Amino acid sequence: MNLYEYTASELHEKLVNKEVSATEIAKDTMDRINATEEKVGSFVTITEELAMENAKLVDEKIANGEEISKLAGIPIAVKDNICTNGIKTTCSSKMLMNFVPQYSATVYERVLKSGMTVVGKVNMDEFAMGSSCENSAVKVTRNPRNIDYVPGGSSGGSASSVAAGQATLSLGSDTGGSIRQPAAFTGVIGLKPTYGSVSRYGLVAFASSLDQIGPMGRSVTDVANLYTAICGADKLDATTSKREYPDFATLLNSDVKGLRIGLPKEFFGEGVDAQIKESVMTAIKELEKKGAVLVNVSLPSTDYALSAYYILSSAEASSNLARFDGVKYGFRAENYDGLNDMYEKTRSEGFGDEVKRRIMLGSFVLSSGFYDAHYNKAKLLQQKISAEYAEAFKVCDVLATPTTPTTAFKIGDKVSDPMKMYAGDICTVTINIAGLPALSIPCGNVNGLPVGLQLIGAKFSEQTLLNTAFAYEKIMGTVSAVANL
């Protein structure tokens, strides 16, 4: 078994027992990247020199008899919208293709503090806008489970790098499902934390009230360990919650006896593939056999969630992306006549079609005469969706749904049909609208492609989600395997 196939907890055990060195792990992972990157296309920037430096520091600590963290020496890939001091952060956009930040995101600082081996920055849909990783100015990333299919998005590179064994863990960001959907498509585990539990400082903003950074991995324990490392209040992000967080991995418990699992009927209705529903229900029934109690619930506003999400997220995007004008940093058009012409040509040439589409939609719903008709109604619906979830959690501990209505689709199938692409987010967007945590874990295959089981919790109930996923992982007796490339 190659080192890149082991989970982070298995590698940690080998490190502390001196069966392997961090340098050997890093070298093995870099070899795997070099062997598979041409097929998969996960990376925007590969940081081999940094990886070896990180690994060397861990080996020195071990040699000196110092204690190392559970994540020290573990290879990690970082989504390319997370700022990394001295390393390009492009957001997979022509607008930022040569941007090198002079500071690091808080989560990246915490990753370095834990001693992880950073192997590179990974591809994404431009400015995190997309569901397939095809909206990138850099390249199209492919699904390691079948390279003719998309890995999902926007955190497609984060998911594909883990599924391909190019990294043991990764960081993604989730605005409307961008961690969970690619996790489902590629057969790995992805956690979208409660809004405010992980600092967004240094994350290039798409929709500030919806964005959340989270971990991706191939075992629940690994995801729990990475979440423990990155969560917590941050004085640089006023939206982070000032609360104590436990060591989530240490508290993992597979006992689900008496756990009330809610089944929202709207997530099992029209639009969700019958085979997906069957796979998800089979997984839920396995938890029921272990003592979980199934409860039928309803979230009636789900039918309107997509409309609300695209209004709210696009409105915030139009504001957040106004800073990219060619004046202070980033791309600037070469030929222009005056300031206004420079703005227009810079943004026309620098942004891709999907980004421009959402900026225009956002500008429209915020414009005079349309604010009340669209944006204000979406904000009212946001409150209603949050209230419906709160009612559901009065009678259940966790909700279980499909992560996606279909399995991964072929590259090119939906890229020219935005409405068809947007419809794929129906199972994930309400969680961001309500600021809740949710996790996707593999629960089977349909036609050779992975299916994801989504677990949704009340705010700051990550331990319950992780425990439920851990119980399912124990029932199945295996963790997510590396794709055979």
N, C-alpha and C positions, 0 to 999 in steps of 0.2 A: 504493500500500500504506500503510495507516494505521500509526502508530508502535506501537500496541498489538499488532500482528501480528508484529513482529520479535522475535527471541530476545534474551536479555540480552547475549550476545556481539556480536550485530549492533548493538545499541543502544550498547554500549560503544565500538565502533569509530566510530560516528557521533559520539559525544560527544568522543572524543579528537581527531577530525578537524574538530571544530567545525561539523559539518553540521547539528547539532541541539543544543538545550540541554536540560538536565535538567528545567527548568521546562516546556518544550514537551512532553516525554515525560509528565510528571506530569499536565499539563492534558489531553492526549490520552487518558490512561488514565482520568482522572476523568470525562471526557465519555463514554467507553465504559461505565463503571459506571452513570452516570445513564441511559444509553440502554437498558441490558440488565437492570438490577437487578430491575425489576418482574417480568420474565419468569423470571429464574433464582433470585433470592433467596439470593445467596451470603453477604451481609454481616449481621452483628449491629450493628456500628458502623463507619461510614465516617469516616475521619480526613483529610478534604480539607485542612484548615488545616495539620496536621502534614506531610502529603505535600508541600505547596508550600514549607514551611519547610525540609524535608530537601533538596528539589531546589535551592532557592536557595543553600544552603551548598555544594553540589557545583558549581554554576555559578560561584560566587565563587572556588573553588579552581582551576577551569579558567582563569578570567580572570587569576588571579595566577600562572599558569604552574606550579602545583603538580601533582604526579602524583596520579592518582585510582586507587582500587582497581577491579578488574574488575566489581564490583557497584555502584559508586557511581552514583546516579541511576536505578537499576533499581527499578521498582515491585514491592512485595512485600505479600502478604496474610498475616496471622498468625492461626493457629487460636485460638479464643477460650478455650482452657484454658491459654494461655501468658501469664503475668503481665506486664503492661505498665504501668509507673508512670504514674499520672494518667489512664489510659484504662480504661474498663470491661472487666472480665474476668468473663464471666457463666457460662462452661461451658454456655451455652444452657440454663440451669436457672433456674426461679423462685427457687431457693434463693440464687442469687448475682446476681439480675437487676440490682441496683444497686451491686454490689461494685466499688470502684475501688482497686486495689492501691497501696501506698506504696513498692513496690520493683519491679524488673524481673527477669524471668528472664534467666539468663546468655546464652541464645541470642539473646534480643531485644537485649541490650546489644551483642552481637557483630554483629548486623544493623545497628544504628545506627552502630557503629564503622566498618563497611565503607562507610557513606554511602548505604545503600539508602533508597528512598522508600517509606515505610509508608503504604499506602492504606486499611488498615482491619483490623478483627478479623472473622473469618469464622465462619459457622454450623457446627454440629456436632451429633451425637447427644449428648444430655445426659450430662455427665460422661464423654464418650467411650464411652458404652455403646450400641452399635448398629451396624448395617451398611447403613443406608439414608439417614441424615440426616432421618428422619421423627420420631425420638425427641427433638425439640427443643421447648423451651417458647417459642421465639421464632417460628419459621416452618418450613415445609417447603422445603428447597432442591431445585431441579430440575436434571436433567442437561442441560447445554447442547447435547449431541448430539441429544437429543429430549426436550423438556420434559415429556412425559407419563411419563418414566421417572426413577427415582431416580439420584442421582450416586454412591451408595455412602456408606459411613461407616466410622468416625465422622468422618473428615476430609472430609466431603462438600463443605463450603464451600471448603476449601483446594483441592480438585480442580476444582470447578466454576468458581472464580474464574480459575484458570489456563486452563482449557479455553475459557472465554467471553471471554478477553482482558481481563478486569477486573484482572488482575495478571500480571506476567511470570513471577514465581516465587511460591512460597508455602511456609509451614512447616506441617506437620501433625504428629500424634503417632500412633504405631502400637503397640498393645498386643496385637493378635491378627490384624493385617492392615489396620489402619485408615488406612494410607497407600497400600498396594499395591492393595487392592480398589477404592477410589474412583478411583485412577489408571487401573486397568484399565477400569472402567465409563465413564470420561469421555475415554479416549484420550490421557492424558498420561503422563509418566514420574514414578515415585515411588520413593524410596530409603528403606528401613528400615535404618538403620545397625546395626552391632554394638552390643550392649548395653554401655554404658560408654564409648562413643566420643564421645557428645554429652551435655553436662550436662543433667540433669533439674531443676536448681535453678530454681524458679519455674514449673515445670509442675505444674498441679493434679493430684494423683495419682489414678489409677484403680487400677492394680495395679503397685506400685513395682518389682517384680522383672521385669516384662515391658514396661513403658512405655519408649518411645524416640522422641525428636523426630527428624524427618528432612525433607529437601527434596523439593519437587515442582516440575516445570517441563516445558517442551515440547521441550527438547533435552538430550542427555546432557552436553554441555559446560556448560550452565547449571546442571544438577543437581550436577555435579562442583565447579563454582565455589562454589555455595552450601554444599555439604557441607564444603569446605575452610574456609570462613569460620566455620562454627559448631562444628566438631569440636574436640577437644582437652581436656586435663585441666582441672578446675575445683576450686579449693580449697573451694568451697561445696557440692560434691557428691562425697562420699567414694567413690562407686561409679564415678567416671570413671577411665579407665585412664591412667596416667602413661607416655605413649609419644610418640614423635615422629610427626607426620603429614605427608605430603608435600603439594605442590600437585597435587591429583588431576587437574585439567584439563590442566595442563602435561604430565603423564605419559600422557595418553590415547594409546592405540595400537590401531589397527584390525586388527593382524595376529593371526589366531587359528589359524595353522598349528600343529598339534600340541596345541592346547588340548583337554583331555579333558572332554567334556560328559556328565555322568551323567543318565540318564533313569530316575527312580524309578518302578517299575511301579505303585505304589499311587496315584500322582497321575494316572494315565491309565486308571484302572479305572472301576468302576461309580459312578454319581453325577455324572460329568463329561460334559457334553454332547458328543456325537460331533462336531459342527461346531467346537466349541472345541478339541478334541483335534486335529482336522485342521488348523486354523489354526496352532496352536502347533507341530505337527510340521513343517508347511511352513516355518515360520520357522527351526526348528532345522536342517532340511535345507539351508537357504541358508548357514548357518554351516559345515555339513559340506562344502559345495562349496568353501569358502574354506580348507579344510584342517583343520577341527576334527574330532576323533575322538569318535564316540558310544560310550558305555559304559552297559550296562544294570546298574542297581543296585536294591537293595530296602531299604525302610525299613518293616519289618513292623509297628512300633508305631503307624504313622500311623492305623490304624483306631480306635485308642483315644484319639487326640490331642484330639478335641473334648471328650470327657468330662473329661480331665485339665485342659484349658485352662479350661473353665468352672468347675471346682472351684477351681483355683488363683487365677484372676483374681477370682472372686466372693468368695473368702475374704479376699483382700487389699483388695478394694473395701469390704467390710463394716467392716474396720478403719479404712481411710483416710477413709471418709465419716462415721465416728462423730463427727468434729469439727463437723459441720454440725448444731448442736442449737438454734440460735436464741439462744444466750447472748452470744457475743462479737461476731459479725458475721453478715451475711447475713440472710435472711428469718426473721421470727418471726411465728407465728400471733397474731392479734389477740385472740381470746377463748379463755381457758383458765382452769383452776382448779388452781393449784398448779404446782410445778416439773415433776413427772412428766407432768402433762397438757400442759404447754407443749412438752416434748420430743416427746411423741407427736403432737400436732396440728401442730407445726412441721414435723416430718419427713414426716407424712402429706400435708400440703398443699404442702410445698416440693419434694418429689421426684416425678418422673413414674413411671409404671407400670414401665418397664423397669429404672430404677434401684432401685426398691423390690424388684423381683423378684430382682435380683442380690444386694442386701443380705441379703435373707431366705435365699437359697441359701447365701451365704457364712457367715452366722451359724449355719446348720444344720450345715454340714460342719465347722465349728470347735467345735461344741458337745460337751459331755461325752458320751461313748458313741459318737460318730460320727466323731471326729477320726481314729482309727486306720482305721476302715472306709472313709473317703473321702479326707480331706486327705492323710494319710500315704501312702496308696497312689498318689495323684496325684503326690506329690513323688518317689516311687520310679520312677514311670513317666517323670517328667521326666529323671531320670538315664539311663534306658534310651534315651529318644529322643535325648538328646545323644550317647550312645555310638554309636548307629546312624549318626548323621550323621558322627561322627568316623571311623568305619570306611569310610563312603562316600567321604570326602575323601582316603582313602589311595589310591584308584584313579581319582579324577577331580579336576579343578580347579574345576569349577562344576557345579551341578545346574540343569536346565532343566525347568520344569513349567508348566501353566496357572496363572495367578494366581487365577482364579475358576472354579468349575464351570459357571457360566452367564454370559451377558451380563447387563447391567442389567435389572431387572424393573420393571414398572409401579408407579407410586406407589399405595400402598394394597393391593398384592397380598399382601404377607407380614406387614404390621405387626400383624395380629391373630393370627399363628401364630408364636410365638417359636422353636419347634423347627425350623421350615422356614427361618427367618431364620438361626439358628445354623449350620445345615448348610452355608450358603454360605461359611463360614470354613475349611472343611476343608483347602484348599490353602495357607493362610497361617499358621495358629496354631502349627504345630510349630517354625517359625523363631523365634518369640518365646520359646517354651518352652526352646529350646536357646541363645538369646541370639545368634543368627547374623545376618549381614547378608543382605538380599535386595532385589531391584529389580524393578519391573514396567515393561515397555516395550510400547507398542502393537504388535500384530503382525497386524492385519487387522480385518475386520468380519464380523459374522454378522447378517443381517437389518437392516443399517444401523446396528448398535451395535458399539462397539469391543470387541476381544479383547485381553487382556494376556498377554504372555510373562513368566513369573517366572524370574529367575536367582537362585540361592541360593549363597552362598559360605561358606567356613570363616571363623572369627572373624578380623576385621580384614583381610579380603581384598576390601575395597571397590574397590581399584584393578582387580582382576581382573574384578569384576562390571561396573564402568564401562567397562572396555576391551571386554568382550564385547558390552555394549549398544551401545557406540560403533561396533563392527564391524558390528552388525546395522543400525544407523542409516545407516552408509555404504553398505551393500548396497542398502538400500531407496532411498537417494538423497534422503531428505527427513526433516524433523523434524515433530513433531506440529503440525498446523495449528489455528488458532483456529476455534471453531465458528461456523457461519453463523447468526446469530440475527436 
